Amino acid sequence: MAVVEKPGSGSDLSTIINDERYRAIFYQILVFGIVGWVFYSLVDNTLTNMANQGKAAGFDFLLGTAGFSIAWTPLDYKPDDSYLFVYWVGIVNTLLISGIAIVLTTILGFVVGILRLSKNWLISQMAAWYVEVLRNTPLLLQIIFWYLGAFANLPRPKQSIELLGIDWLVLNNRGLYFPNAEFGDLFWMTAIAFVIGIAGAIWLNRKATERQLATGVYEPTLVKTLGAIVGFPLVVFLVTGMPLSWELPVLKGFNYQGGTFILPAMCSVLVALVIYHSSFVAEMVRAGILSVSHGQTEAAYSLGIKPSWTMRLVIIPQAMRAIIPPMISLWMNVVKNSSLAIAIGFPDLVSVFMQTSLNQSGHAIEIVAMVMLFYMTVSLTISGCLNIYNKKIQLRER
Protein backbone atom coordinates (compact mmCIF):
# COMPACT_ATOMS: atom_id res chain seq x y z
CA MET A 1 0.00 0.00 0.00
CA ALA A 2 1.36 3.45 -0.98
CA VAL A 3 1.95 5.92 1.83
CA VAL A 4 0.50 9.38 1.17
CA GLU A 5 2.31 12.22 2.93
CA LYS A 6 0.12 14.84 4.49
CA PRO A 7 0.61 18.55 3.75
CA GLY A 8 3.07 20.14 6.14
CA SER A 9 5.13 16.98 6.49
CA GLY A 10 8.80 16.46 5.61
CA SER A 11 8.16 16.93 1.89
CA ASP A 12 7.67 20.66 2.43
CA LEU A 13 10.96 20.92 4.30
CA SER A 14 12.84 19.11 1.53
CA THR A 15 11.20 21.39 -1.03
CA ILE A 16 12.45 24.46 0.85
CA ILE A 17 15.95 23.01 1.20
CA ASN A 18 16.18 22.16 -2.50
CA ASP A 19 14.74 25.50 -3.64
CA GLU A 20 17.54 27.78 -4.95
CA ARG A 21 15.72 30.91 -3.85
CA TYR A 22 15.52 29.89 -0.20
CA ARG A 23 19.11 28.66 -0.22
CA ALA A 24 20.29 31.98 -1.65
CA ILE A 25 18.44 33.90 1.08
CA PHE A 26 19.88 31.61 3.76
CA TYR A 27 23.45 32.06 2.51
CA GLN A 28 23.03 35.83 2.28
CA ILE A 29 21.77 35.99 5.89
CA LEU A 30 24.64 33.75 6.98
CA VAL A 31 27.29 35.89 5.23
CA PHE A 32 25.76 39.10 6.56
CA GLY A 33 25.81 37.67 10.07
CA ILE A 34 29.45 36.63 9.77
CA VAL A 35 30.48 40.05 8.44
CA GLY A 36 28.53 41.78 11.21
CA TRP A 37 30.15 39.59 13.85
CA VAL A 38 33.64 40.28 12.47
CA PHE A 39 32.98 44.02 12.41
CA TYR A 40 31.62 43.98 15.96
CA SER A 41 34.62 41.98 17.15
CA LEU A 42 37.06 44.45 15.55
CA VAL A 43 35.30 47.45 17.08
CA ASP A 44 35.04 45.82 20.50
CA ASN A 45 38.68 44.73 20.43
CA THR A 46 39.81 48.21 19.39
CA LEU A 47 37.81 49.92 22.15
CA THR A 48 39.13 47.44 24.73
CA ASN A 49 42.76 48.02 23.70
CA MET A 50 42.27 51.80 23.75
CA ALA A 51 40.75 51.59 27.23
CA ASN A 52 43.69 49.48 28.45
CA GLN A 53 46.08 52.14 27.12
CA GLY A 54 44.16 54.95 28.79
CA LYS A 55 42.97 56.47 25.52
CA ALA A 56 39.51 57.96 25.33
CA ALA A 57 37.26 57.03 22.42
CA GLY A 58 34.49 59.14 20.99
CA PHE A 59 33.87 62.33 19.06
CA ASP A 60 33.81 64.83 21.93
CA PHE A 61 37.20 66.14 20.78
CA LEU A 62 35.50 67.71 17.74
CA LEU A 63 34.20 70.51 19.98
CA GLY A 64 37.69 71.31 21.28
CA THR A 65 39.72 74.28 20.04
CA ALA A 66 42.00 73.47 17.12
CA GLY A 67 44.55 76.17 17.90
CA PHE A 68 46.35 76.23 14.56
CA SER A 69 46.05 78.37 11.45
CA ILE A 70 45.25 77.21 7.93
CA ALA A 71 47.16 78.70 5.01
CA TRP A 72 44.17 79.12 2.70
CA THR A 73 40.42 78.59 2.76
CA PRO A 74 37.41 80.46 1.37
CA LEU A 75 35.74 80.11 4.77
CA ASP A 76 36.17 82.51 7.67
CA TYR A 77 38.35 80.21 9.78
CA LYS A 78 40.19 81.31 12.93
CA PRO A 79 42.66 79.33 15.08
CA ASP A 80 40.23 79.32 18.00
CA ASP A 81 37.62 77.40 15.99
CA SER A 82 36.84 73.77 16.74
CA TYR A 83 38.15 70.60 15.15
CA LEU A 84 34.69 70.13 13.66
CA PHE A 85 35.09 73.39 11.77
CA VAL A 86 38.56 72.24 10.65
CA TYR A 87 36.86 69.13 9.24
CA TRP A 88 34.43 71.36 7.35
CA VAL A 89 37.28 73.56 6.06
CA GLY A 90 39.08 70.48 4.74
CA ILE A 91 35.91 69.27 3.02
CA VAL A 92 35.30 72.64 1.34
CA ASN A 93 38.91 72.93 0.16
CA THR A 94 38.87 69.37 -1.19
CA LEU A 95 35.52 69.76 -2.95
CA LEU A 96 36.54 73.11 -4.41
CA ILE A 97 39.76 71.92 -6.03
CA SER A 98 38.18 68.60 -7.06
CA GLY A 99 35.13 70.25 -8.62
CA ILE A 100 37.21 72.70 -10.66
CA ALA A 101 39.56 69.88 -11.70
CA ILE A 102 36.66 67.65 -12.81
CA VAL A 103 35.15 70.37 -15.02
CA LEU A 104 38.46 71.36 -16.63
CA THR A 105 39.56 67.73 -16.97
CA THR A 106 36.39 66.78 -18.82
CA ILE A 107 36.58 69.75 -21.20
CA LEU A 108 40.30 69.33 -21.97
CA GLY A 109 39.96 65.56 -22.28
CA PHE A 110 37.15 65.88 -24.83
CA VAL A 111 39.19 68.33 -26.91
CA VAL A 112 42.31 66.13 -26.87
CA GLY A 113 40.28 63.00 -27.60
CA ILE A 114 38.71 64.56 -30.67
CA LEU A 115 42.08 65.92 -31.80
CA ARG A 116 43.51 62.39 -31.66
CA LEU A 117 41.07 61.47 -34.42
CA SER A 118 42.01 64.47 -36.56
CA LYS A 119 42.96 63.82 -40.18
CA ASN A 120 45.84 66.25 -39.74
CA TRP A 121 48.86 64.03 -38.98
CA LEU A 122 50.71 66.62 -36.87
CA ILE A 123 47.69 67.41 -34.67
CA SER A 124 46.82 63.75 -34.12
CA GLN A 125 50.43 62.89 -33.26
CA MET A 126 50.73 65.77 -30.80
CA ALA A 127 47.53 64.64 -29.08
CA ALA A 128 48.82 61.05 -29.02
CA TRP A 129 52.10 62.08 -27.40
CA TYR A 130 50.19 64.20 -24.90
CA VAL A 131 48.18 61.16 -23.85
CA GLU A 132 50.99 58.60 -23.83
CA VAL A 133 53.49 60.75 -21.91
CA LEU A 134 51.21 62.23 -19.28
CA ARG A 135 49.10 59.22 -18.38
CA ASN A 136 52.23 57.08 -17.91
CA THR A 137 53.88 59.55 -15.53
CA PRO A 138 52.95 59.26 -11.82
CA LEU A 139 50.60 62.00 -10.66
CA LEU A 140 52.67 62.73 -7.56
CA LEU A 141 55.72 63.47 -9.71
CA GLN A 142 53.66 65.81 -11.88
CA ILE A 143 52.39 67.68 -8.81
CA ILE A 144 55.94 68.12 -7.49
CA PHE A 145 57.17 69.14 -10.95
CA TRP A 146 54.57 71.88 -11.33
CA TYR A 147 55.18 73.11 -7.80
CA LEU A 148 59.00 73.12 -7.75
CA GLY A 149 59.63 73.61 -11.45
CA ALA A 150 56.98 76.17 -12.31
CA PHE A 151 55.03 78.01 -9.62
CA ALA A 152 57.80 78.15 -7.00
CA ASN A 153 60.08 79.83 -9.55
CA LEU A 154 57.68 82.63 -10.44
CA PRO A 155 58.87 86.22 -9.87
CA ARG A 156 58.33 88.09 -6.62
CA PRO A 157 55.25 90.29 -6.12
CA LYS A 158 56.96 93.44 -7.39
CA GLN A 159 57.78 91.66 -10.66
CA SER A 160 54.41 89.91 -10.91
CA ILE A 161 53.16 88.60 -14.25
CA GLU A 162 50.06 90.49 -15.37
CA LEU A 163 47.79 87.97 -17.06
CA LEU A 164 46.10 89.31 -20.19
CA GLY A 165 47.83 92.62 -19.50
CA ILE A 166 45.50 93.36 -16.56
CA ASP A 167 47.04 94.82 -13.42
CA TRP A 168 44.45 93.25 -11.09
CA LEU A 169 44.96 89.72 -12.42
CA VAL A 170 48.53 88.84 -11.49
CA LEU A 171 50.62 85.75 -10.85
CA ASN A 172 53.70 85.57 -8.65
CA ASN A 173 55.48 83.17 -6.30
CA ARG A 174 52.90 83.84 -3.60
CA GLY A 175 49.91 82.86 -5.68
CA LEU A 176 47.36 83.98 -8.23
CA TYR A 177 45.68 87.26 -7.26
CA PHE A 178 42.30 88.34 -8.63
CA PRO A 179 39.33 90.53 -7.57
CA ASN A 180 37.13 89.50 -4.67
CA ALA A 181 33.36 89.72 -5.14
CA GLU A 182 31.41 91.58 -2.46
CA PHE A 183 27.69 90.78 -2.61
CA GLY A 184 25.01 93.26 -1.65
CA ASP A 185 21.85 92.59 0.37
CA LEU A 186 19.65 91.93 -2.68
CA PHE A 187 22.07 89.79 -4.67
CA TRP A 188 20.18 86.68 -3.56
CA MET A 189 17.40 87.69 -5.96
CA THR A 190 19.84 87.52 -8.87
CA ALA A 191 21.01 84.09 -7.72
CA ILE A 192 17.41 82.83 -7.58
CA ALA A 193 16.74 84.32 -11.02
CA PHE A 194 19.77 82.45 -12.37
CA VAL A 195 18.48 79.14 -10.98
CA ILE A 196 15.02 79.82 -12.43
CA GLY A 197 16.65 80.70 -15.76
CA ILE A 198 18.50 77.38 -15.86
CA ALA A 199 15.29 75.49 -15.09
CA GLY A 200 13.47 77.47 -17.76
CA ALA A 201 16.18 76.80 -20.34
CA ILE A 202 16.00 73.07 -19.63
CA TRP A 203 12.21 73.16 -20.01
CA LEU A 204 12.43 75.13 -23.29
CA ASN A 205 14.96 72.74 -24.81
CA ARG A 206 12.95 69.70 -23.72
CA LYS A 207 9.78 71.08 -25.30
CA ALA A 208 11.68 71.93 -28.49
CA THR A 209 13.01 68.38 -28.64
CA GLU A 210 9.53 66.93 -28.16
CA ARG A 211 8.15 69.11 -30.96
CA GLN A 212 11.02 68.10 -33.24
CA LEU A 213 10.34 64.42 -32.59
CA ALA A 214 6.65 64.96 -33.28
CA THR A 215 6.92 67.16 -36.38
CA GLY A 216 10.47 66.65 -37.65
CA VAL A 217 11.03 70.41 -37.70
CA TYR A 218 14.18 71.69 -35.95
CA GLU A 219 13.50 74.62 -33.65
CA PRO A 220 16.55 76.72 -32.68
CA THR A 221 16.65 77.47 -28.96
CA LEU A 222 20.01 79.24 -28.55
CA VAL A 223 18.53 82.73 -28.25
CA LYS A 224 15.82 81.58 -25.84
CA THR A 225 18.37 79.69 -23.73
CA LEU A 226 20.68 82.70 -23.50
CA GLY A 227 17.72 84.90 -22.65
CA ALA A 228 16.68 82.59 -19.80
CA ILE A 229 20.14 81.97 -18.37
CA VAL A 230 21.76 85.38 -19.01
CA GLY A 231 19.05 87.90 -19.88
CA PHE A 232 16.59 87.21 -17.06
CA PRO A 233 19.20 87.28 -14.23
CA LEU A 234 20.76 90.39 -15.80
CA VAL A 235 17.42 92.21 -15.74
CA VAL A 236 16.91 91.25 -12.08
CA PHE A 237 20.47 92.35 -11.32
CA LEU A 238 19.88 95.78 -12.87
CA VAL A 239 16.45 96.26 -11.29
CA THR A 240 17.82 95.48 -7.80
CA GLY A 241 20.47 98.18 -8.17
CA MET A 242 23.45 96.01 -9.20
CA PRO A 243 24.16 94.67 -5.68
CA LEU A 244 27.68 93.51 -6.52
CA SER A 245 31.06 95.20 -6.17
CA TRP A 246 34.65 94.08 -6.63
CA GLU A 247 37.63 94.52 -4.36
CA LEU A 248 40.75 94.71 -6.53
CA PRO A 249 44.19 93.52 -5.41
CA VAL A 250 46.71 96.35 -5.17
CA LEU A 251 50.47 96.13 -4.66
CA LYS A 252 51.37 97.72 -1.33
CA GLY A 253 54.86 97.30 0.00
CA PHE A 254 56.16 93.80 -0.56
CA ASN A 255 52.85 92.10 -1.37
CA TYR A 256 49.39 92.58 -2.81
CA GLN A 257 46.59 93.78 -0.54
CA GLY A 258 42.87 93.38 -1.12
CA GLY A 259 41.13 91.06 -3.52
CA THR A 260 41.67 87.36 -3.06
CA PHE A 261 44.25 84.79 -4.09
CA ILE A 262 44.97 81.09 -4.36
CA LEU A 263 48.20 79.49 -3.22
CA PRO A 264 50.90 78.27 -5.62
CA ALA A 265 50.32 74.83 -4.10
CA MET A 266 46.67 74.94 -5.19
CA CYS A 267 47.65 76.07 -8.69
CA SER A 268 50.16 73.21 -8.93
CA VAL A 269 47.70 70.57 -7.74
CA LEU A 270 44.96 71.88 -10.02
CA VAL A 271 47.17 71.92 -13.12
CA ALA A 272 48.56 68.47 -12.38
CA LEU A 273 45.12 66.94 -11.72
CA VAL A 274 43.68 68.41 -14.91
CA ILE A 275 46.56 67.47 -17.20
CA TYR A 276 47.02 63.97 -15.79
CA HIS A 277 43.37 62.92 -15.79
CA SER A 278 42.54 64.63 -19.09
CA SER A 279 44.86 62.15 -20.82
CA PHE A 280 42.61 59.33 -19.59
CA VAL A 281 39.46 61.20 -20.63
CA ALA A 282 40.96 61.67 -24.10
CA GLU A 283 41.31 57.90 -24.52
CA MET A 284 37.76 57.35 -23.28
CA VAL A 285 36.45 59.88 -25.78
CA ARG A 286 38.50 58.43 -28.63
CA ALA A 287 37.32 54.90 -27.85
CA GLY A 288 33.72 56.05 -27.49
CA ILE A 289 33.75 57.84 -30.85
CA LEU A 290 35.35 54.86 -32.58
CA SER A 291 32.65 52.60 -31.11
CA VAL A 292 30.02 54.43 -33.18
CA SER A 293 29.50 52.86 -36.57
CA HIS A 294 31.04 54.81 -39.44
CA GLY A 295 27.72 54.40 -41.20
CA GLN A 296 26.28 57.02 -38.85
CA THR A 297 28.79 59.57 -40.17
CA GLU A 298 28.09 58.65 -43.78
CA ALA A 299 24.33 58.88 -43.19
CA ALA A 300 24.71 62.33 -41.65
CA TYR A 301 26.86 63.53 -44.56
CA SER A 302 24.33 62.16 -47.05
CA LEU A 303 21.67 64.30 -45.37
CA GLY A 304 23.83 67.38 -45.86
CA ILE A 305 24.80 67.79 -42.20
CA LYS A 306 28.06 69.66 -41.71
CA PRO A 307 31.02 67.73 -40.18
CA SER A 308 31.00 69.86 -37.03
CA TRP A 309 27.27 69.26 -36.55
CA THR A 310 27.71 65.59 -37.29
CA MET A 311 30.22 65.24 -34.50
CA ARG A 312 28.16 67.29 -32.05
CA LEU A 313 24.65 66.05 -32.83
CA VAL A 314 25.16 62.51 -34.15
CA ILE A 315 28.46 60.98 -33.05
CA ILE A 316 29.03 62.39 -29.55
CA PRO A 317 25.51 61.60 -28.21
CA GLN A 318 25.90 57.96 -29.27
CA ALA A 319 29.49 57.79 -28.03
CA MET A 320 28.39 58.96 -24.57
CA ARG A 321 26.97 55.50 -23.92
CA ALA A 322 30.50 54.14 -24.04
CA ILE A 323 32.18 57.15 -22.44
CA ILE A 324 30.11 57.55 -19.27
CA PRO A 325 30.82 54.20 -17.52
CA PRO A 326 34.62 54.67 -17.33
CA MET A 327 34.10 58.40 -16.70
CA ILE A 328 32.44 57.51 -13.39
CA SER A 329 35.62 55.93 -12.08
CA LEU A 330 37.76 58.78 -13.39
CA TRP A 331 35.74 61.49 -11.63
CA MET A 332 35.97 59.52 -8.39
CA ASN A 333 39.73 59.19 -8.90
CA VAL A 334 40.05 62.96 -9.32
CA VAL A 335 38.51 63.49 -5.88
CA LYS A 336 40.59 60.77 -4.23
CA ASN A 337 43.84 61.78 -5.96
CA SER A 338 43.42 65.34 -4.70
CA SER A 339 44.66 63.97 -1.36
CA LEU A 340 48.15 63.92 -2.90
CA ALA A 341 48.14 67.69 -2.40
CA ILE A 342 49.48 66.98 1.07
CA ALA A 343 52.89 66.45 -0.56
CA ILE A 344 53.25 70.18 -1.29
CA GLY A 345 51.30 71.58 1.65
CA PHE A 346 47.90 72.42 0.18
CA PRO A 347 45.40 72.43 3.10
CA ASP A 348 42.95 69.79 1.91
CA LEU A 349 41.04 67.41 4.17
CA VAL A 350 43.91 64.95 4.56
CA SER A 351 46.37 67.72 5.41
CA VAL A 352 44.42 69.78 7.95
CA PHE A 353 42.35 67.01 9.52
CA MET A 354 44.02 63.64 9.12
CA GLN A 355 47.49 65.07 9.70
CA THR A 356 47.50 68.22 11.84
CA SER A 357 44.31 67.54 13.80
CA LEU A 358 45.23 63.88 14.33
CA ASN A 359 48.71 64.77 15.60
CA GLN A 360 47.26 67.24 18.09
CA SER A 361 44.22 65.31 19.33
CA GLY A 362 45.47 61.74 19.07
CA HIS A 363 42.04 60.44 18.00
CA ALA A 364 43.37 58.47 15.05
CA ILE A 365 40.51 56.00 14.61
CA GLU A 366 37.75 58.62 14.73
CA ILE A 367 39.55 61.01 12.39
CA VAL A 368 40.48 58.33 9.86
CA ALA A 369 36.90 57.03 9.93
CA MET A 370 35.51 60.53 9.28
CA VAL A 371 37.88 61.06 6.36
CA MET A 372 37.01 57.66 4.91
CA LEU A 373 33.31 58.47 5.30
CA PHE A 374 33.75 61.71 3.34
CA TYR A 375 35.55 60.12 0.40
CA MET A 376 33.09 57.22 0.35
CA THR A 377 30.12 59.60 0.35
CA VAL A 378 31.54 61.70 -2.48
CA SER A 379 32.41 58.62 -4.56
CA LEU A 380 28.96 57.08 -4.11
CA THR A 381 27.29 60.41 -4.94
CA ILE A 382 29.28 60.79 -8.16
CA SER A 383 28.62 57.18 -9.08
CA GLY A 384 24.90 57.50 -8.39
CA CYS A 385 24.44 60.71 -10.39
CA LEU A 386 26.37 59.46 -13.42
CA ASN A 387 24.60 56.11 -13.30
CA ILE A 388 21.25 57.92 -13.45
CA TYR A 389 22.47 59.89 -16.48
CA ASN A 390 23.89 56.72 -18.03
CA LYS A 391 20.51 54.96 -17.77
CA LYS A 392 18.79 57.88 -19.46
CA ILE A 393 21.03 57.79 -22.52
CA GLN A 394 20.99 54.03 -22.99
CA LEU A 395 19.07 52.55 -25.91
CA ARG A 396 15.49 51.55 -25.14
CA GLU A 397 13.28 49.14 -27.03
CA ARG A 398 10.13 50.68 -28.45
C-alpha positions, 0 to 999 in steps of 0.5 A: 500500500502506498503511503501518502504524505500529508501537507506540512510533512517532511516533503515541504521541508525538503522542497524548501531546502532544495529551492535555490531561492531559499538557499540563496536567502539563507546564505546571504543571511549567513554571510551578513551575520558573519560580516557583522560579527567580524565588524563587531569583534574588531570594534570591541577589540579596538575599544578594549585596547584603547581603554587598556592604554588609557585612551579615550574614544568618541567624538567629543574632541571635535568641539575642542579648540584646534589652535592652529592656522590654515594657510588658505580657505574660502571660509572665515576660519580662525585658530580658536575654531573647533576641530569640527570646523577644521573638518568642514574647512578640509571638506570645502577645500577638497571639494573646491579643487576637485570640482574645478579639476573635474570640469576642466579635466572633462573639457580638456579631455574631450578636446584632446580625444577629438584631436587624436582622431584628426585627419591632420597628422601633426595634430593627431600625433601631438595629441597622441604624445600628450596622452601617452606621456602624461598618463604614464607619468605618476601623478605625484611626480607631476604635482611636485614638478609643477610646484617646484619647477613652475610656480615656486620659480615665479617672480616676486610680487613686485615683478608679478606677471600680469595675465592678459595685461590686466594689473588686477589679475597677477601671478607671482610666487605667492599665488594667483591674485584676482578681484574678490566679489562683495555681494550686496543685500539683494544679490540673492534675488539675482542668484534665484533668477539664475536658478530659475533661468537654468530650469526654464532653459531646460524646459524650453529645450525639452519642449523643443526636442519633443516638438522636433520628434513629433513634427520633424522640424528643428527649432533653434533654442540658442537665443531663448536659452541665452535669454533665460540663463543670461538675460533674465538674471541680468534684468533682475540684477539691474532692477535690484540696483546692481548689488555687486562690487569688486575689491581689486588687489593692489600692490602695497609694500612687498605684497598685494593687498585686497582682492583674493588669491589662491596658493601656488600649491593649489595652482600646482595641484589643479594643473597636475590633476587636470593634465594627468586625468585629461589624458585618460578622458581623451582615450575614453572619448577616442574609444567612445567615438570609434565605437560608433559605426562609421555608417552614422557619419556617412548617413549624416553627410548624405543628409547634408549635415556639416562635419561639425554638426555631425560630430556634435549632434550625431556621433558624440551623443551615441558615443556617450553611452560608451564614455560615461561608464569609465568616466564615473571611475575617473571622476571619483579618482580625481577626488581621491587623488586630490589627497596627494596635495598633502605632498606640497602643503595644500590644506585639503582634508587629509592635510588639515584634519588627518594630519594636523588635527590627528597629531594634536588630538590623538584620535586616530581612529575617529579622524580616519573614519571621518575622512574615509566616510567623506571620500566614500560619500563623495564617490557614491554620490558621483557614481549614483548621479552618473549612473542615473544619467547613463541609464537615461542615454541608454538605448530603449526598445520601443 
